[in-house]
Amino acid sequence: MTSTVPGAVEHAAGQQPPITMFGPDFPYAYDDYLAHPAGLGQLPATEHGTEVAVVGGGLSGIVAAYELMKMGLRPVVYEADRLGGRLRTVGFDGCDPSLTAELGAMRFPPSSTALQHYIDLVGLETRPFPNPLAEATPSTVVDLKGESHYAETIDDLPQIYRDVAHAWRRCLEEGADFSAMNRALRERDVPRIREIWARLVAELDNQTFYGFLCDSEAFGSFRHREVFGQVGFGTGGWDTDFPNSVLEILRVVYTEADDHHRGIVGGSQLLPLRLWEREPDKIVHWSRGTSLAALHENGEPRPAVTRLHRTSGNRITVTDAHGDIRTYRAAVFTAQSWMLLSKIACDDALFPIDHWTAIERTHYMESSKLFVPVDRPFWRDKDAVTGRDVLSMTLTDRMTRGTYLLDDGPDRPAVICLSYTWCDDSLKWLPLSARERMEVMLKSLGEIYPNVDIRGHIIGNPVTVSWENEPYFMGAFKANLPGHYRYQRRLFTHFMQDRLPADKRGIFLAGDDISWTAGWAEGAVQTALNAVWGVLHHLGGATDPTNPGPGDVYEEIAPVELPEN
């Protein structure tokens, strides 16, 4: 194995190492950093008990607060809504409390190894998620242009679908060195990763996903591009991503972020909630039994932040919704970055102007979901005539787009995600109430399954979300447009503050929209760890020489820098 990153895992000869989200933009072994017995770093004893503001109680904020607490700092978490952010698990009024809906993140790839560290840490279990044509999915129906095809594997679909799958593999190989990059990421071969990616960033930063397909001989047919957009790969159709930078897509496919997904048993929101309550085995300064909850009054985070500004001594002053004003030597901001433009009154001195530009240019994807509880997983019933499942995981060009079937066994109530949509498809639902949405969805599914009485199995009211209409989110997640690479680089590298003017230091950006892999919880975790290293460095601490942090090896693996002129 080849690696220039200290602590990278070695693998036995002949054994193919697993793929992880190790780059390609910043090939740092966050999983090894977390697993090292030396820990993430130490602070001078004089800093123990120092308060650090953490704005946002989503996964990134809770991870950052948890690790800062372990170092002996006192994180003060501010949360406008509820702990968990877009790890939001809700129930159905009047129904069995075991029935839940994942309004935000609901599936996680095995390549999210830093995320998995925390899942294991709090003792959560995962299980395969029923994506289209996945092993955990009994059957899938692809319904396009009024024609439906039933499949248990891709071989059951018409030849055009296999042709499209082949075209996608060929397109990636010829246009993006897929096999070479995938192998380099598996082996954590940093020089090779950087060599391939530097060339592709320079070549493709101005290219849309759709343009990338059009430039490939493999996708010379419009029909192939159309089918691919509606059916896609991994989790389903990707036509809503067609206007985005192809670099965003390559990050996903190189690291297999869209494959082999698993869901968290009991709901994804359990992860931040358990971290909030967890009492670390190893903790500095604080007595054994300390948790984030214990460090906060009544076990609750502070309310929404309404103002952020700098004050004398380069301090960060925070005003919250109760009017309380507190001043900190360091702060971590993990909420959606657009909050800094609207919901929170900020002074321009918080960030350099180039960073403000990058925040303003951040492009968010819209997304909506609607779930209903049902009496049982009736979709496992067999049609008396065809012998097929009466209802299947469904991909369609109708309004529902993606329908997922979720159950814990044949004798228990279950849940259907009637619709999961993105961008323009999500905006189509925006003016409709949950009940109105359900009626349109049932109509669409009724056209695909005319003999199935879905409505007759519904036992409670629907629950829905449109993330673009959520006041503290304004969108589901970041998705860069062509030409946005430079902006993303500024945001991701913000934790390296030695290069910033002295009066622009002390507040650290984190969260999945700061990461290269927005929309994946792994990015939230990685940027939280970057911010933790930044706070540690800012307050005079250091990592153990045997376990260098992301900032310690930054110069060796820094993201590609494109010219600004």
Phi, psi and omega in degrees: 000143180248131177199144172249008180262119180303140176087356180298144186289136173267149181233148181299149180301134178085349179268125179285119180290158180288154174279139177223170177278061180262083184091200010278345186287323184219084187284081180240139185273078180299324180296319178293321177302316180290325185278347186292135182295341180286347181081185187269355178144169181229147178254154170302144182302332180295343180266351182299135182088355179297134179280139175230127178284136173235110184266113181111122181255031171282191184300316182298315180295319181290319177298313179301313181297318181298314182289324176295320177299316180300330179282351180106003176273166178247094178289138175245106187270131175250131180220125184282333188235274181215152177299137177121333180060236179272010160267084188238108180251126182233159176258186179243126181305130175079003182252169175310126183297345177286345178277121182226161176234135178266098182286336177248234182298133181226353183212140189225132180280150176301338180290352177277072190283331175290320174301316182299328176306315182283326175301314178292321184302320182264007172076029178272152176253155175235161176215158182302141179262139186279070173288166178302129176064012176285161181299329181281356184257114183304318180202158180228139172245126174255120185237106180232136178052039176079005180243126184253144177228128181265135182211143169257334171222168181297335180293344179277350181273159177302160186303327183299329180289321176291325176297319179294318178299319178295319180299321179295316178298318180293318179301316180294320182292314185281329185259347186215019177047049189302308185298319181295317180290317180301318179293317180297322179292320178298318184272357182053045179274088189299313180302319181291318177304312184292325179295312181294313188290323179301319179293317183290322177299315180296324183280326195245359181301332182265011187251134172283163174301315181295318178298323177298317177296316183296331181283351182266132175300330182298332181248038179294338181270128175301321181301320179295318180294323180294312179298317180299319179296327183271334182248319172066218182215156176068262187267357179130203187298146182234017182294336177293342177268355185306323181283348186280166177298135179294338177301325178298321182288319181298322178301323182289312187283325177303318186264008179054037180291343182256017184234154169057038186295152175229149175253158180271124181295127181094347177115141183294334182293342176301330183297301178295326180295319179289323176297323178300323183266349189289139176257105185298146176290322179246119182213141181261142173075309184281151180289156177300138183100358177285140175224170175300319179300318182294334181276358181242142181301127181060019178070016184242146176292163172294159182284187184305143173278132179249341179210141174229128175206162178270144176230176187308143182082015180058043176267160177253119182254130187242128173249132181251178187294343176272000182086000180289135181241124179226148182240137186230153174279341179209151179214149175240125180253114185243358180288170176306133188296334178296340176301330180289345181263346190220297188286334184246127176285117184239149170264149186300339184288353181299319185225156171299155184300325179296328177286322175300319178299317180296320178297315182295328182277352180306131182251121181258145173272139171277155178200141177224153175219154170217131181240149171227145174274143179231162188292330182194165177283069184297344180294347177276352174295152179256138176292130185297332183272311187268337185078005181270164171302139183289337178216143184228163166305132192233127169250130184209160173269003174284178188302329183291326182062296180227128178238128185241143184245121191233122181211162178249016181136165189289340188252018183235154171302158186220182185225140171245127166275097186296328183206136174225114187227166183226156169049234183303323179295326177289320181296333178298332181272343194307317182284352188266144174288169179302317181292319178297320177299314181302319182297318179294320180295316179297325176297313179299313180292329177296332177286333179274323182237074188295341184255012183248125180267079179298316183303324182294344180261351184287130186242005180198175181286150178288155170238144185215164174211144166234106189295333178291344181256002177278121191297336181256014179228309177066014180164167183279308178193165180292143171213107186296143171270167175306139180087001184266000184303315182300320179296315181296323179298318179300317182291315182296319185274006183299335180292343178272084192266356176299335181272356178269155173303149184303328183274010177241016182258167171106339174246132189239128179277138175210176183116163187292336179283348173275339184279170174281340185244062179297149183089352177242134182300334177303320179295324177297318180292313183299316181289331173298317180292325173300314181295322177300315177299319181298316178296316178305311180295318182297326183263015173087012179271181181205157175275162174290139180303334180277352181220069182297142180275178183299327179283335181290329182251013186305313185298332180283332190229018184304146178301151178309138179248114178274150179298146181269349182259000000 
